[in-house]
Amino acid sequence: MAVGAQSLYTNVDGYNNTAVGVNSLYANTSGLKNTAVGHSALFSNTSGFHNSAVGANALQNNTSSNNTAHGYFALGSNSTGTENTAMGVSSLTSNTTGFFNTASGVEALLLNTIGKYNTAHGHGALYTSTTADYNTGTGYNALYLNSIGYENAGHGVQTLYSNTTGHNNTAEGVNSLYYNTTGNYNTAIGHSAGNNSATTPSNFTALGYNAGHVGSNSNTIEVGNASVSYIGGQVGFSVFSDARIKDNIQADVPGLAFISKLRPVTYNLNIHRQNDMVFNGRDTTDWEGKYDIEKIKMTGFLAQEVEKAAKESGYDFSGLQIPSNPDKLYSIRYTDFVMPLVKAVQEQQKLIDELKKRIEELEKK
């Protein structure tokens, strides 16, 4: 069926085609079971089949099969790409030979040319992607600046927005991993998780709302934000400690020399100040109980004092995390204090045994 000037104009033996609109399916000769609705829709198709184009210039340059385009200039540049679906004005409009792509939303996957197996749902999702493969962007401007990064998944408004060449990243939640550009193998789950100024970390994980603003370095995991007052589970956290994976083993852990310099204190956290430091004054969110953690009297050490004690003891202490940026926060792993404490007890016991021996000798005399 042809409705419109020069629709199905050159058709020879193609059949079961529907063309509605000026120049729709204009060049079709043997293509079959195609549907074109709109000015110049499927204009260049000759032998392609099972294509559906709805909208002016949709699939205008197509010559292949099994494509679906709904919207003005959707898949407009497609030539031999197959199995593509574009729903929205200018979605997948630059695609030429890419295949198995799905774009839903205005300008979704707009610049994709030969990339394949990409899925974009939302206005501007994967907008800048050109040759990248296996990406999924769901939400307004998700993976917006991605160019050649591959195997990324962003679910939520502006997730992985700044990513350009980073690959194998997963972001779930509005603005999560927003600033990542070239970092790889990162995971952020939660609204604004990993939404920090770090652009290139790899193997970084942030879990929870606004998590990932302190330990935003490669090979780190951060759980929760400054207001979290409890992290629990049925059993304690286990650390791999197999002797077979350890090299350069030395019994050089200081005991009393380090432990005696430590000052245990009690304190209250000031997360008003912490959030100002971490977010540079950009923390404007609020909820009931956000600052309840400030009421809890805590026990521990001051990281800077631990740093001083370690230096004075000549101890390269693994339990102290010193930030590379002086504006970032120090942190402590309290479990690492077990080793010098054990050594201190052993040293004390040795002293006690020596004293007992001397006392026994004196008593004999």
N, C-alpha and C positions, 0 to 999 in steps of 0.2 A: 504494500500500500504506500503510495506516495502522495503527500499533500504539501504543496508549496512549489514555487518556481525552481526548476532544475533539481528537485529532489529525486534521488535515484536516477540521475540524468543519463549515466552511461551503463546502467545495469544490463547485463547480457543474459546470464543464466542463474544469477543469484535468486534465491527464493526465500519466502517467509520473512521478508524484511519489512520494517515499518519506518517510514521517513516522514516527519512532519516538520516543515520549516524550510525556508529558502536555502538551497544548496546542501540540504541534509543528505548524507550518504551519496554525495554528488558523483564520486569516482568509482563507486561500487560496481564490480563486474560479475564476480562469482561468489562473493561473500553471502552467507546465509544466516538467517535467524538473528539479525541485528535490529536494534531499535534506536532510532535517532530522533530526538525531539528538540528542535531549536535551530536557529540560524547557523548553518555550516557544521552542525553536529555530525561527527564521523565523516567529514568532508572527503578525506583522502583514502578512506578505506576501500580496498579493492577486493581482496579475497578473505579478509578476516571474518570470523564468525562468532556468534554468541556474545556480541558486544552490546552494551546498553549505554546510550549517551543522552542525558536530559539537560539541556541548557545551551545557550549560544556558545559555539566554538568548543563544546565539550568533545573530547577525543578527536579533535579536528584533524590531526596529522596521523592518526592511528592507521596501521596496516596489519596489526596482529589480532589475536583472539582473546575471548574470555575476560574482557575488561568491563568495568562498570564505572561510569562517571556521571554524577549529578551535580550540576552547578556550573555557572559561567566559567568557561575555559578550564574546567576540571579535566586533568589529564590531557590538556590541550596540545602538548608537545610530544605526547607518546607516539613512538613509531613502531618498534617491535616488542616493547615490553608486554608481558602477558600476566594474567591473573591478578591485576591491580584493581583496587576499589577506591574511588575518590568521591567523597560526599561533602560538597561545600564549594563556594566560589574560590577559584584558583587553587584548589587542593591538588597536590601532585601535578601542578601545571607545567613544571620543567622536566618531568620524567620523560626519558626517551626509550631506554632499553631496560630499565629496572623492572623487576618482576616480584610478584607476591608481596606487594606493598598495600597497606590499607590506611587511608587518610580520611578522617571525619572531622570537619570543621573548616572554617574559612582560612585559607592559606596554610593549611596543615601540610607538612612536607612540601612546601612551596618550591624549594630549589633542588629537590632530589632529581638527579639525572639517571644514574645507573645503579644506585643503591637498591638493595633487595631485602626482603623479609623484614621490613620496617612497619611499625604500627603507630599511628599518630591520631589521637582523639582530642580535639579541642582547638580553639582558635589559635593559630600560630604554633601549634605543637610541632617540634622538629622542623621549624621554619627554615633554618639555614643549612640543614643537612644536605649534602650533595652526593657523595659516593659511599656513605657509611651503610653498614649492614646490621641487621639483627637488633635494632633499637626499638624500644617501646616508650612512647610519651603520651601520658593521659592527663589532660588538664590544660587550661589556658597557658600558652607559652611554655609548656613543659619541654625541656631540652631545646630551648629556643635557638641558642647559638651553636648547637652541635654541628660540626662540619664533617669530620671524618671519624669521630669517636664511634666505637662499635660495641655491641652487646651491653648497652646501657638500658636501664629501666627507671623511668621517672613517673610516679603516680601522684598527682596533685598539682595545683596551680603553681607554675614557675619552678617546679622541681628541676634540679640540675640545669637551671636556666643558663648559666655562663659556660657550661661545659663545651669545649671545642674539640679536643682530640682525646680526652680521657676515655677510657674504656672499662667495661665490666664493673660499672657503678650501679648501685641500687638506691633509689631515694623514694620514700613513701611519706607523704605529708606536705602540706603547703610550704613552699619555699625551702624545703629540705635540700641540702647540698647545693644551695643557690650559687655560691661563689666558686665552686670547683671548676677548674678550666682544663687542666691536663692530668690531674690525679687519677689513679686507677684502683680498682678493687676496693672501693669505699662503699659503706652501707650506712644509711641514715633513715631511721624510722621515727616519725613523729613530726608534728607541726614545727617548722623552723629547726629541725634537728640538723646539726652540721652546717647551719647557716651562719658561718663565721667568715672572717677575712682570709682564712687559709684557702689557697687556690690550687696547690699542687700536692697535697698529702696523698699517700697511697696506703692501702690496707688500714684505713681509719674507719671506726664504727661509732655511731652515736645513736643511743636508744632513749626515746622519750622526748616530750615537749621541750624545746630549747636546749636539748643536750648537745654536747660537743663544742662548747665555747671556751672550755678551759684546756682540755687535753687534745687540742686540734692538730696533732702531729701524726706523722706516718707511724703505723704499727701500734696504734693506741685504741683503746675502747673507753668510751665514757657513757655512763648510765645515769640518766636523770639530770635535773637542774639543781640550782642552789637551794631550793625549798624542800627537796626530798629528805626526809628524816628517817627512813627505814628502807633497807634493802635486805631481803631475807630469802631463806630457802630451808628445806628440810635438813640438809647436811651442809657442812662447811665446804668451801671452795678448794678443789684439789689442784696441785701444781705438779707437772711432770718433773720427776726427780730421779730418774733411772741413771745409775752410774755409767751405763754404756753410752750415754749421750753427753757426757761431761769430759772436757779436756782441761789441761793445766790445773789440776786439782792441787790446792795448797791449804795447809792448816794454819793460815795466817790471820784468822779473825781475832781482833783484839777483844778482850773481855773487860776487866775492870778499868783499864786505861780509857776506854770509850764510855762505858756505862756510867762511871763515876762522874763524868762531866755533864751528863744529861740532867735536865731540870723538869720533872713532871709538874704540870700545872692544870688548873681548871680554868674554864673560860666560857664565854658565850660568843657564838658566831654573830657577825654583823653582815648579813647578806645584802642589806641596802648598799653598803660600801662595796661588797663583792660584785654585785650586779653592775654597779657604776664602773668598776674596773674592767669587767669582762665585756660589757656591752657599750662602753664609752658613752654612757648617758642615754642609750637608745632603748633601754628597757622600760616600756610604757604599759606593759600588760599587768593585770592584777586579778586576783581571785581570793576567795575566802580562805584564810589560813596560809597565805603565801609566806608570811613572815613568822609563823609559829615556831619555826626551828630556832629562832633567836632566843626563845624563852628556855631552851633546854641547856642546862649546865653540863658542859662536856669536860672530859679528861683527856689529856694528851701532851704532846710536845709542840714547841714552836719550831717550825722547819728551819728557820735561819739559825737558831741555837744548835739544832742538830748538825747543820752544815759546819758550824764553827767547831763543835766537838769532834766531828769526823776529821777535819783538817788538822786539829791539834794532836789527834791520835794517829795521823798518817793512814787513815782508813778510807779506802774508796768504797763508801757505803752504798749498796744497791737499793736500800730502802728510802733514799732521798731523791726526789725528782726536782732538779733545778731547771727552771724554764730558760730556754735560749733567748727569749725576749724578756728583759727586766720588768716589763709592764704586766707580764703574765703571772699566774699564781704558782707558788711552790706547792708540792704535795709530798706526802709520806706514805710508805707502805708499812704499816705497823707490824705485820707478820714477820718482816725481815729483822725485827729487833730480837726475835727468838734466838737467833744464832749467837750474837754477842752476849746475850743474857745467859745462855747455856755455858758459853766459854767463861763468863764471869763466875758462875757458880762452880765450875770445875777448878778455876784458879783459887777461889775461896776455899774449896774443899782441900786442895793441895796445901794451902797455907795452914788450914786447920790440922791436917795430918802431920805436917812438919812441927807445929807447935805441940801437938799431943806427944810426938816422939821426943821432943826436947824436954817436956815436962816429965815424961817417964824416966828419961835419963837423969834428970835432976833429982827425982824422987829416989832413984837407986843410989845416988851419991849420998 
